[in-house]
Amino acid sequence: IAKDEWQKELVRLSQTNYKNKGYRPEIADDNVSAVKQYYKDMGSCLTQTRVLSIINQNIAKDAVVVGSAGSLPGDMQRVWCAHEPETYNMEYGYSCMGYEIAGSLGVKLAAGE
């Protein structure tokens, strides 16, 4: 049952966008005007979870993703489905920008290609 519920949540997150009439922020605050302004300025209704889901569906199954800092690690943890072992490398501890460079080099060296 829990896995079925999680699959429903993944679908919901992958289809979320700011333009849906039913869109409600996940955290109740007064950010609604900021979201409306963002949509107006950017002309886009894509959310980070939707973009990650699109990338996840289209990236090579053996591609390695590396990331850190900001909201990316949390959203990756929520929606990313690794299709192969050792294809997900995320820095969580110190949220240091720039980890992706050293992390990517380490992934490449470890791959031995």
N, C-alpha and C positions, 0 to 999 in steps of 0.2 A: 504494500500500500504506500509506504513512504517513497519508494522509487517512482511509482506512478505519479504521486503528488509532485515530486521533484521534476519529473519530465514535463508536467503541466506548467510548472514555474519557469522552466527553461524556455518553453514556447512563449509564455507571456513576456518574459524579459527580451526575447529576441524580436518580438513584434511591437514593443513599446516605442512610441514616438510622441513628440510634443503636440502634434496636430490632431491626434485623436480626440473626439469630443469627450470621451470618457477618461482622458488622461488626468490623473491626480498624482502629484508628487508623493513619493514614498514616505517622506518626512513632512509632517504638517508644520508649515511655517509661512511666512509672508513672502516667499520667493516667487510667487505666481507672476508678479509683474516683471521680475528679472527673466523668467523663462519666456514670457511673451516678447520682451524686448530682444532677447537672444534670437528667437525664431524670426522676428522681423529683420534684424540686422544680418543674420546669416542666410536667411532664406532656406533653412534646412530644419527638418524635424527629426533628424537622426539622434538617437541617444547613444551613449557609449556602449551600453549592453547590446544594442542592435548592431552597431558596427562590428563589435567583437564577434557576434554570432555570424554575421555575413563573412567575415574573414575566416572564422573557424570552419565554415562550410566549404570554402573555396581554396584554402591553403593545402599544400601537399601534406598527406597524412604523416610523413616522416619529417616535416619541417620542424625546427626548434624555435619556440617563442621565448624571448628573453625580455624582462621588463622590471620596472621598479618605480617608486615614488608616486605620490598623488593618489587618486582614486583607482588607477589602473589595477594594482594588485588585488584590491577587493572585488572589482568587477570581473577580473579574469578568474578569480577563485570561484565566483558565482556561476559563470556561464561557459568557461572554456572546457571543452571535452578533448583531452589528449587521446589521440588515436594509437599512439605508439609509446612504449616506455622511453623515458629520458628525452621527451620533447617539450617539456614545460619547465622553465627556469625563471623563478620570480624571487626578487629580493623583498623581504617583508620587514626585517628587523629594524633598520635605521632609515628607511625611506630616502635613500641617498640618490639624488639625480646623478646620472652619469654611470651608474652601475652597469647599464646596458652595454657600454663599450667594453669594460673589463669582462663582464659576464659573457658577452658574445665571443670574445677572444678565447676565454676559457672553454666554452662549449666547442669551439672550432678545434682547439688543441686536443681536447679530450676525444673528439670524434676520430682523430687520426687519419683524416682524409687528405 
